[in-house]
């Protein structure tokens, strides 16, 4: 049997800074295309589980040690990443300290949900809207089944 051709797999992280008033989140400005602001995250390595990838990517891009709290949802729209079909599991995490941009992050900054930067890359505006709903209602990301 031939090996199936499948989408790439990624883990993204919404990092809440629990040592700051109103728990701002960390976004990175990307060094590489597609340029803009994004959630910290990246591709899962072979032999690595999603949760390990999320923790590793957070540390690599923001210098923060995170504690994963929940899975917000999975995002799989074929057009969500202009580089190719990529499925991302998006985790909610907590951290303390000061983020510092590393790896492929040009900047790492704190933002409130009412004052997000532009442009946001990929489908991260949608993900952050789902997160906004989660923070206000406790409901995880809705299922989006194409018709």
N, C-alpha and C positions, 0 to 999 in steps of 0.2 A: 504494500500500500504506500502511495506517495505521501510525503509530509504535506499537511495542509498549509496553504498560504493564509495567514491570519493578520489582523491588525497588530500594531505595536502596542505594548502595555506600559502604562505610566502610573505614577502615584503623585498626587498633588496634595498640598497641606495648607489648611487655613490655620494659621498660628495666632492664637489669642494671647496677648501679653497680660497675664494675670496680676502682675505687679504694678500695673498702670491703671489709673481711673478709666472707667468705661471700657476696659479690655480692648484696646485698639488691635488691629491685625497687621501682620507683616506682609508687605508686597515687595517684590524685587523688580528692578528695571533690568531687562535682558541685555546682555552684551552682544548676543548673536540673533540673527533673524529667526523668527519674526520679532522685530523690535517692539518695545513698549513695556508696560507694567504687567506683571503676572504673579500668580501664586507661586511660592517656592514648590519645586517638584521636578520630576524627570523620569527617565525610563527605568524600568525594573531590570536588574541584571539577571542573567541566567543563574538559577540556583538560589535566588533571593525571593522571599515572600513579599507581598505588597506592603505589609506593615514595616518590614525592615527597610524597604526602599524609601518609604515616606520619612522615616527617622533619619536615614542616611542623607537623603536629599536636603532635608531641613538643615542639618548640620553643615553639609557642603556649601550651601548657598547663603546661609544666614549666620553661621557660627553658633546657632542656638541648639541646646539639648531640649528636645520636646518630649512631652508625654501625650501619646495618642489617647483621645477620649471617645471618639465615635467615627463611624463611616457616614459621611453626609450623603453620598450617593456615587453612582457610576455614570460616567458621561461617555457616550459612544457614537454620537452623530458622525458619520463618515467625513464631513467637511469641517469638523471642529478644529483641526490642525492643518494649516496649509502645506505642511511638509509631507502629509500622508495620513491615512486612516490610523488614528491612535485612540485607544480606549484608556480612560483615566479613572482610577478610584480616588475619590477626594475625601481626605480625612480631616477631622477637627482635632486640633492639638492645643496644648497649653505650654507656655514657656515663661521664663523670667530672664531679665538681663537686657542687654543692648544688642540688637542685631548688627552684624557687620557683613557687608557684601563679600562673598568669596566665590570661587569657581567661575561659573558663567553668569554671575550676577554683577552688574555694573554698580547698582545701589541696592540697599535694603533699608526700607523706611517703614514707619508706623503710620497707619491711616485709620480714621474712623469710617464707619459705613456711610456716613453722611457727607464725606469729603474724599471720595476716591479719585485717584489720578486718571489721566487719559493720555494715550489710548491704553485700554486693557487688551491684551492679546488673547488669542484662542477664543474659547467660549467662557472666559473667566468672568465677564459681566453677568452672564446667566448663572454661573455657579455662585457668585457673590449675592445675587438676588435670592437664590435658594437659601443661602446662609442667613441672609437678612430675615427671611421667613422663619427659619429655624430658631433664630434668636428671639423672635417675637412670639412664636407659637409653640415651639418644641417639635414641630413636624419636620421630618427628614425630607430630602429632595423628592419631588413627585416623579413617578414613572412617566417617561415620555415614549410612548409606543407609536411609531409612525403608522399612518393609515395607508 
